[in-house]
Amino acid sequence: MKEQQTPKYVQLKQKILSWIVTAQFRPHDKLPSENEIGKQFGMSRQTVRQALGDLEQENWLYRMQGKGTFVSDQSAQDRRSLTQGMTIGMITTHISDYIFPTIVRGVESSLRAVGARLLLASTDNEKAKERESLESMLREPLTGLIVEPTKSAEGNPNFNYFMALDALKIPYVMLNERYSDVDAPVLRVDDELGGYLAAEHLIRLGHRRIAGCFKTDDFQGIHRMRGFLRAHREYGLIVQTDYLLRYSTEEKQAKPAEWLRSLLQREPEQRPTAMVCYNDELAVRMLDIVRGLELAVPEHLSIVGFDDANLATATEVKLTTLAHPKTDMGTDAVGLLLSIVERQGKPISDNIYEPRLVIRESTRSIGGG
């Protein structure tokens, strides 16, 4: 219904723009003729001419008398000159939830200091929305882009859009993780070390039956789980198969809760005495499950979260957790991006943060000390 209300020339404009931003047509490539475009999309020559005219006015296309219509050279320098100052785009999985507002604030304050403008988009952790966000950003006069990949462990169906960023010479950096097929600097926590430190903390407190619950559609969760398993291996311990849960974003509301409830309803000697959670958001949910079974943290179950979010200290039991740099990551992302712009494509190193264990009330030794 929505599409029928959109004028045909606008629909055609969007289609031609998608050709350009996904690098199907590169700078100075000739577009098909008006007749060919009209035939391809079943539109009149007048509609085609109106769409092409708009795109020419917006500097996406240029015409050469007697030769045809060509794609303009949207190099980074050309795009920056379209506006005063710099425009930085940021695509994150969420904007208003969990630790993301703190990261965004770090980006905003750094950009304000250099007089740059921020364009913000959220994917809600959906690949289709990431594609829409990338396409929308590519239509802007960007100086650079900060991207948090969506479900990084599930592949990159939007690879063409990252190729388009390269073709348009728009530098970009990634937050928290990067897609394995994209060559871009990343700012991330050493998540494997974090998972290791969380498990090691519990092992040193005397726990031997330790459960782990990790979201594994992103690489952060996979790396945290690897660290968790490595700590057990190095201390000569075995993780029971049913003590380890892997779940996806879509399953996060119900699956971990059902799993923990089932474990804690066993006889005391068969249930875990501690657990490591993918993040603090999950750990807080697990606190509710424990209370609902009339058990207590840490008396019956020690819990370690990850990220040191505001949630970690907003609960009745303050969470032991691993610190995430948050504000620093946002600030450093801007610094890294601007250094790429200044160095004009010279190699830039990743920024890896070492996680720090923050010990609070949710963990204790198996003997109660």
C-alpha positions as CSV (number, residue, x, y, z in Angstrom):
1,M,0.0,0.0,0.0
2,K,2.8,2.4,0.9
3,E,4.6,1.8,-2.4
4,Q,1.5,2.8,-4.4
5,Q,1.4,6.1,-2.6
6,T,5.1,6.9,-3.5
7,P,5.4,8.7,-6.9
8,K,6.8,6.4,-9.6
9,Y,9.8,8.8,-10.2
10,V,10.7,8.6,-6.5
11,Q,10.6,4.8,-6.6
12,L,12.9,4.9,-9.7
13,K,15.2,7.4,-8.0
14,Q,15.6,5.0,-5.1
15,K,16.4,2.1,-7.4
16,I,19.0,4.0,-9.3
17,L,20.5,5.3,-6.1
18,S,20.8,1.7,-4.8
19,W,22.8,0.9,-8.0
20,I,25.2,3.6,-7.2
21,V,25.6,3.1,-3.4
22,T,26.2,-0.7,-3.9
23,A,28.8,0.1,-6.6
24,Q,26.9,-1.7,-9.4
25,F,27.7,1.5,-11.3
26,R,31.0,3.2,-10.3
27,P,32.1,6.8,-10.8
28,H,32.0,7.8,-14.5
29,D,30.2,4.6,-15.5
30,K,27.4,5.3,-18.1
31,L,23.9,4.4,-17.1
32,P,21.5,2.7,-19.5
33,S,19.6,5.1,-21.7
34,E,16.2,6.6,-20.7
35,N,14.4,4.2,-23.1
36,E,16.2,1.2,-21.6
37,I,15.5,2.2,-18.0
38,G,11.8,2.9,-18.9
39,K,11.5,-0.5,-20.6
40,Q,13.2,-2.3,-17.6
41,F,10.8,-0.8,-15.0
42,G,7.7,-0.3,-17.1
43,M,7.8,3.5,-16.7
44,S,7.3,6.4,-19.2
45,R,10.3,8.4,-20.5
46,Q,9.0,11.5,-18.7
47,T,9.1,9.6,-15.4
48,V,12.7,8.4,-16.1
49,R,13.7,11.9,-17.1
50,Q,12.3,13.3,-13.8
51,A,14.2,10.8,-11.7
52,L,17.5,11.3,-13.5
53,G,17.0,15.1,-13.4
54,D,16.6,15.0,-9.6
55,L,19.7,12.8,-9.2
56,E,21.7,15.1,-11.4
57,Q,20.6,18.1,-9.3
58,E,21.7,16.2,-6.1
59,N,25.2,15.6,-7.7
60,W,24.8,11.9,-8.0
61,L,24.8,12.0,-11.8
62,Y,26.0,14.2,-14.7
63,R,25.1,14.3,-18.3
64,M,27.3,14.7,-21.4
65,Q,25.5,16.1,-24.5
66,G,25.1,13.4,-27.1
67,K,26.8,10.7,-24.9
68,G,24.4,9.9,-22.1
69,T,24.1,10.0,-18.3
70,F,27.1,9.1,-16.0
71,V,27.7,8.5,-12.3
72,S,29.4,11.3,-10.5
73,D,32.7,10.8,-8.7
74,Q,31.5,10.8,-5.0
75,S,35.0,10.6,-3.5
76,A,35.4,11.3,0.2
77,Q,36.8,14.7,-0.5
78,D,33.9,15.6,-2.9
79,R,31.4,14.4,-0.4
80,R,32.9,16.4,2.5
81,S,32.8,19.6,0.3
82,L,29.0,19.3,0.0
83,T,28.6,20.5,3.6
84,Q,30.3,22.7,6.0
85,G,32.4,20.7,8.5
86,M,32.4,16.9,8.8
87,T,29.5,14.4,8.9
88,I,30.1,11.1,10.7
89,G,27.5,8.3,10.6
90,M,27.0,5.8,13.3
91,I,25.1,2.5,13.0
92,T,24.6,0.5,16.2
93,T,22.5,-2.5,17.0
94,H,20.5,-0.5,19.6
95,I,20.5,3.2,20.6
96,S,18.5,3.5,23.8
97,D,19.1,0.2,25.5
98,Y,21.7,-1.3,27.8
99,I,25.3,0.1,27.3
100,F,24.7,1.7,23.9
101,P,23.6,5.2,25.1
102,T,27.0,5.5,26.9
103,I,28.9,4.6,23.8
104,V,26.9,7.0,21.7
105,R,27.5,9.8,24.3
106,G,31.3,9.2,23.9
107,V,31.0,9.6,20.1
108,E,28.8,12.7,20.4
109,S,31.0,14.6,22.8
110,S,34.1,13.9,20.7
111,L,32.4,15.0,17.5
112,R,31.1,18.1,19.2
113,A,34.6,19.0,20.2
114,V,35.7,19.1,16.5
115,G,32.5,20.7,15.2
116,A,31.3,17.6,13.4
117,R,27.7,16.4,12.8
118,L,26.5,12.9,13.9
119,L,24.0,10.9,11.9
120,L,22.7,8.0,14.0
121,A,20.9,4.8,13.0
122,S,19.9,1.6,14.7
123,T,19.5,-1.9,13.3
124,D,17.6,-3.4,16.3
125,N,20.0,-6.3,15.7
126,E,18.3,-7.2,12.4
127,K,20.3,-7.7,9.2
128,A,17.5,-6.2,6.9
129,K,17.6,-3.0,9.0
130,E,21.4,-2.9,8.8
131,R,21.0,-2.9,5.0
132,E,18.5,-0.1,5.1
133,S,20.8,1.9,7.5
134,L,23.8,1.4,5.3
135,E,21.9,2.4,2.2
136,S,20.6,5.5,3.9
137,M,24.1,6.5,5.2
138,L,25.6,6.0,1.7
139,R,23.2,8.7,0.4
140,E,24.7,11.2,2.8
141,P,27.8,13.4,2.4
142,L,29.8,11.3,5.0
143,T,33.3,11.9,6.1
144,G,33.3,8.5,7.8
145,L,31.2,5.8,9.4
146,I,31.2,3.9,12.7
147,V,29.4,0.5,12.5
148,E,28.6,-2.0,15.1
149,P,27.9,-5.2,13.1
150,T,24.6,-7.0,13.4
151,K,24.8,-10.6,14.5
152,S,28.5,-10.7,13.4
153,A,28.8,-14.5,13.7
154,E,26.0,-15.1,11.2
155,G,27.8,-13.8,8.2
156,N,27.5,-10.5,6.2
157,P,24.7,-10.4,3.7
158,N,25.3,-6.7,3.3
159,F,28.9,-7.1,2.1
160,N,28.1,-5.1,-1.1
161,Y,27.4,-2.1,1.0
162,F,30.8,-2.3,2.6
163,M,32.3,-2.6,-0.8
164,A,30.4,0.5,-1.8
165,L,32.0,2.4,1.2
166,D,35.4,1.3,-0.1
167,A,34.5,2.4,-3.7
168,L,33.3,5.8,-2.5
169,K,36.5,6.1,-0.3
170,I,34.4,6.6,2.9
171,P,36.5,5.3,5.8
172,Y,34.8,3.2,8.5
173,V,35.6,1.5,11.8
174,M,33.7,-1.2,13.6
175,L,32.7,-1.4,17.3
176,N,32.7,-4.5,19.5
177,E,33.4,-6.9,16.6
178,R,33.9,-7.0,12.9
179,Y,32.6,-9.1,10.1
180,S,35.2,-11.7,9.1
181,D,35.0,-10.7,5.4
182,V,35.5,-7.0,6.0
183,D,38.9,-5.4,6.3
184,A,38.3,-2.5,8.7
185,P,39.8,-1.5,12.0
186,V,37.9,-2.6,15.1
187,L,37.6,-1.4,18.7
188,R,36.7,-4.2,20.9
189,V,37.1,-5.8,24.3
190,D,39.3,-9.0,24.5
191,D,36.1,-11.0,25.0
192,E,37.9,-14.3,25.2
193,L,40.1,-13.0,28.1
194,G,36.9,-11.7,29.8
195,G,35.2,-15.1,29.6
196,Y,38.4,-16.7,31.0
197,L,38.7,-14.2,33.9
198,A,35.0,-14.7,34.8
199,A,35.4,-18.5,35.0
200,E,38.8,-18.4,36.7
201,H,37.3,-16.1,39.4
202,L,34.7,-18.7,40.2
203,I,37.2,-21.6,40.0
204,R,39.5,-19.9,42.5
205,L,36.5,-19.4,44.8
206,G,36.2,-23.2,44.9
207,H,33.4,-23.7,42.4
208,R,33.5,-26.8,40.3
209,R,30.0,-27.0,38.9
210,I,29.9,-23.8,36.9
211,A,27.3,-23.1,34.2
212,G,27.8,-20.8,31.2
213,C,25.1,-19.1,29.1
214,F,26.2,-17.3,25.9
215,K,24.5,-15.6,23.0
216,T,26.4,-17.0,20.0
217,D,25.0,-15.1,17.0
218,D,27.7,-12.5,17.6
219,F,31.4,-13.1,17.9
220,Q,31.5,-11.4,21.4
221,G,29.4,-14.3,22.8
222,I,31.5,-16.9,21.0
223,H,34.8,-15.5,22.3
224,R,33.4,-15.2,25.8
225,M,32.4,-18.8,25.7
226,R,35.8,-19.8,24.4
227,G,37.5,-18.1,27.3
228,F,35.0,-19.8,29.7
229,L,35.9,-23.2,28.3
230,R,39.7,-22.5,28.2
231,A,39.7,-21.6,31.9
232,H,38.1,-25.0,32.7
233,R,40.6,-26.8,30.5
234,E,43.6,-25.1,32.0
235,Y,42.4,-25.8,35.6
236,G,41.8,-29.5,34.6
237,L,38.0,-29.2,34.9
238,I,35.2,-30.5,32.7
239,V,32.1,-28.5,31.8
240,Q,28.9,-30.7,31.9
241,T,27.2,-30.6,28.5
242,D,23.9,-29.5,30.0
243,Y,25.6,-26.8,32.0
244,L,26.4,-24.8,28.8
245,L,23.7,-23.0,26.9
246,R,24.1,-21.2,23.5
247,Y,21.2,-19.1,22.4
248,S,20.3,-16.5,19.7
249,T,19.0,-13.0,20.0
250,E,15.4,-14.2,19.3
251,E,15.7,-16.8,22.1
252,K,17.1,-14.5,24.8
253,Q,13.8,-13.8,26.5
254,A,12.7,-17.4,27.2
255,K,15.4,-20.0,26.5
256,P,18.0,-19.0,29.2
257,A,15.3,-18.6,31.8
258,E,13.8,-22.0,31.1
259,W,17.3,-23.6,31.1
260,L,18.3,-22.1,34.5
261,R,15.0,-22.9,36.1
262,S,15.4,-26.6,35.0
263,L,18.9,-26.7,36.4
264,L,18.0,-25.2,39.7
265,Q,15.1,-27.5,40.3
266,R,17.5,-30.5,40.5
267,E,18.7,-31.9,43.8
268,P,21.4,-29.6,45.4
269,E,24.3,-31.9,44.5
270,Q,23.3,-32.0,40.8
271,R,22.8,-28.3,40.2
272,P,25.4,-25.7,39.4
273,T,26.8,-23.6,42.3
274,A,27.9,-20.7,39.9
275,M,27.3,-19.4,36.5
276,V,28.8,-17.0,33.9
277,C,26.4,-14.9,31.9
278,Y,26.9,-13.5,28.4
279,N,26.2,-10.0,29.8
280,D,24.7,-8.1,32.7
281,E,21.3,-7.8,31.1
282,L,21.1,-11.6,31.1
283,A,22.5,-11.9,34.6
284,V,19.8,-9.6,36.0
285,R,17.2,-11.8,34.4
286,M,18.8,-14.8,36.0
287,L,18.6,-13.1,39.4
288,D,14.8,-13.1,39.0
289,I,14.8,-16.8,38.2
290,V,16.8,-17.6,41.3
291,R,14.5,-15.5,43.5
292,G,11.4,-17.1,42.0
293,L,12.6,-20.5,43.1
294,E,13.1,-19.2,46.6
295,L,16.9,-19.5,46.3
296,A,19.4,-16.7,46.8
297,V,22.5,-15.1,45.1
298,P,25.3,-15.8,46.1
299,E,24.2,-18.3,48.8
300,H,22.9,-20.8,46.4
301,L,24.3,-19.6,43.1
302,S,27.2,-17.2,42.4
303,I,26.7,-15.1,39.2
304,V,29.2,-13.2,37.0
305,G,27.9,-10.8,34.3
306,F,29.8,-8.9,31.6
307,D,30.0,-5.2,30.6
308,D,29.6,-3.4,34.0
309,A,26.4,-1.8,32.8
310,N,24.3,0.5,35.0
311,L,22.1,-2.6,35.6
312,A,25.0,-4.2,37.5
313,T,24.6,-1.9,40.5
314,A,20.9,-1.2,40.1
315,T,19.8,-4.5,41.5
316,E,19.4,-5.6,45.1
317,V,22.4,-7.8,44.7
318,K,25.3,-5.9,43.1
319,L,26.8,-7.9,40.2
320,T,30.4,-9.2,39.9
321,T,31.1,-8.4,36.2
322,L,33.8,-7.5,33.6
323,A,34.1,-3.9,32.8
324,H,33.4,-2.6,29.2
325,P,35.1,0.7,28.2
326,K,31.8,2.2,26.9
327,T,32.5,6.0,26.8
328,D,36.2,5.5,26.0
329,M,35.2,3.2,23.1
330,G,33.0,5.9,21.7
331,T,35.6,8.6,22.1
332,D,38.4,6.3,20.7
333,A,36.2,5.4,17.7
334,V,36.0,9.0,16.6
335,G,39.8,9.4,17.1
336,L,40.6,6.3,15.1
337,L,38.2,7.3,12.3
338,L,39.7,10.8,12.0
339,S,43.2,9.4,12.0
340,I,42.2,7.2,9.0
341,V,40.9,10.3,7.2
342,E,44.1,12.2,8.0
343,R,46.4,9.3,7.0
344,Q,44.5,8.8,3.7
345,G,44.3,5.0,3.7
346,K,47.5,4.0,5.5
347,P,47.1,0.9,7.7
348,I,45.6,1.6,11.1
349,S,45.8,-0.9,14.1
350,D,42.9,-2.3,15.9
351,N,42.1,-1.0,19.4
352,I,41.8,-4.0,21.9
353,Y,40.7,-3.2,25.5
354,E,41.8,-5.5,28.3
355,P,38.7,-6.5,30.4
356,R,38.9,-5.8,34.2
357,L,37.1,-8.0,36.7
358,V,34.9,-6.0,39.1
359,I,34.1,-8.0,42.2
360,R,30.9,-7.2,44.0
361,E,28.2,-9.2,46.0
362,S,27.0,-11.8,43.5
363,T,29.9,-14.2,44.0
364,R,31.4,-15.9,47.0
365,S,33.6,-18.9,47.8
366,I,31.9,-22.3,47.8
367,G,32.5,-22.5,51.6
368,G,30.7,-19.2,52.1
369,G,33.8,-17.1,52.9
